[in-house]
């Protein structure tokens, strides 16, 4: 193993789930930190560490050390409930944190 550590935001949806499975299978990654809104026990895996975060409060994020970052945050208008809520998840959450 090369000791690579991945940080994945949004690993419970369609795209993020595929990314998560690929990272967990990849031999170069010894650890995968998953940022989620809630604990997802069915995703348990020896290489996986779940970090429950409040995406609406980026100033409270305490990100673990990692070598690679992946972002698969997103939603659908149906799940979000409105265009503004959809834009908030798809555009605001993945935006870089203020310096």
Buried (B, 14 or more C-beta within 10 A) or exposed (E): EEEBBBBBBBBBBEBBBEBBEEBBEBEEBBBBBBBBEEEBEEBEBEBBEBBEBEBEEBEEEEEEEBBEEBBBBBBEEEEBEEEEEBEBBBEEBBEEEEE
